[in-house]
Amino acid sequence: MLDISSISSSCVKCAKCVPSCTIYQVNRDEVTSPRGFVDLLGVYSKNNLDLDRNLKNIFESCFLCTTCTTLCPQSIDTASMIQQSRIDIAEKFGIAWYKKFYFYLLKHRKLMDFVFSFTSFVAPCAFKKSGDKLRSRFNMSKFGKRTIFPFETKSFLQKYKGLIESKNKKSNKKVAIFIGCLSNYNYTQVGDSLLFILDKLGIDTFVPKQECCGAPAYFTGDIKSVLYLINKNLDLFEKFIDDVDVVLVPEATCAAMIMVDWKHALEYSKDAKNLARLNKILPKFQMATSYLYNQTNLLDLLKQSSKNDIKITYHDPCHAKKVLNIYKEPRILLEQNYNFVEMKECDRCCGFGGVTIQSEKYHLAYNAGKAKAKNIEDSKASIVSSECSACRMQLNNALDNIDSNVAFRHPLELIKEALNEVC
């Protein structure tokens, strides 16, 4: 558990974090800026401030993008402190019915498979409270292809199970895939593309049983659901972890959740047993593009493909660049075959912000996304890419709201297309 009182005291009020803060860029309110959050958290931690609905509203206004931490001379982890306060909020005020239902699904894979066999994961703003600005339209075609026939659509984990041997056997490497819920149900082409790339590289793939990483519940403060999912995943991972070289995660949020926030959750709950289990398997986890760039010959293969004129730009997911320090790898891979351009403020948060922001404070997500969408549109790119499906959902909506025709493609999808001409 973080010593919030001591951490908050180390803030020197320099305000380097304030101008780039996602919520401050929308609100222009000192209270909901990193400096304001830190002050309030310090007072709250000393029991000099009641956790009332006003304070709840303030602490739930943070996007948890961690921009402030990357800019702070003291590296104050404001997001983790706010995350800890959200556990208190959930315990005191409870969790809304639709969030409980959502998190219940995340803990029961078979039921989740049944539900999403005839629908998509929808943006949480579908449950948004009245009074917030409505979306211009909700174009489900951008959220993944769905069949009109119930139960016909299969998730990635329903299509692929167990060992998938490469048809281009070139090495003794074997990797596993942790796919993430959005790529499992909505954007199955992400996993398809990863399997295609691994096959081209001659790498065997193992698709294990797996549960949700727990990120939606964690950022909402539902620590019980998170601990349940961590324990179930550890049970599943330990069965195969010694038989694979690495576990690839094509989703920034899931990767950061497993590689960073699982430890935070277990430390908060003082679960030493599961923390020790986690530390044993963590070295095997990597984001997909990081592994493909650093530990395979994918770059050489891409150089064998021709370069086309399609102009693309890249959005840095907060969890990739600011939490895991991964941002160069996808760019280098994409630059080989596409006309790559950088947008203004490429690492500015897309504004997804989690279930609470999307459902109860959608006006904040809307305005944060609108600014990001304008940067994408101004780049003159026809495609924006990012290694995060939460960003995909948010940016598709944001681009839709400014009537932009820019399409979203995961880096793995673009890499697969570039490799199609390689024998």
Buried (B, 14 or more C-beta within 10 A) or exposed (E): EBEBBEBBEEBEEEBEBBEBBBBBBBBEEEBBBBBBBBBBBBBBBEEEEEBEEEBBEBBBBBBBBBBBBBBBEEEBBBBBBBBBBBBBBBBEBEBBEEBBEBBEBBBEBEEBBEBBBBEBBEBBBEBBEEEBEEBEEBEEEBBBEBEEEEEEBBBBBBEBEEEBEBEEEEBEBBBBBBBBBBBBBBBBBBBBBBBBBBBBBBBBBBBBBBBBBBBBBBBBBBBBBBBBBBBBBBEBBEEBBEEBBBBBBBBBBBBBBBBBBBBBBBEBBEBEEBBEBBEEBBEBBBBBBBBBBEBBEBBEBBEEBEEEEBBBBBBBBBBBBBBBEBBEBBBEBBBBBBBBEEBEBBBBBBBBBBBBBBBBBBBBBBBBBBBBBBBBBEBEBBBBBBBBBBBBBBBBBBBBBBEBEBBBBBBBBBBBBBBEEEE
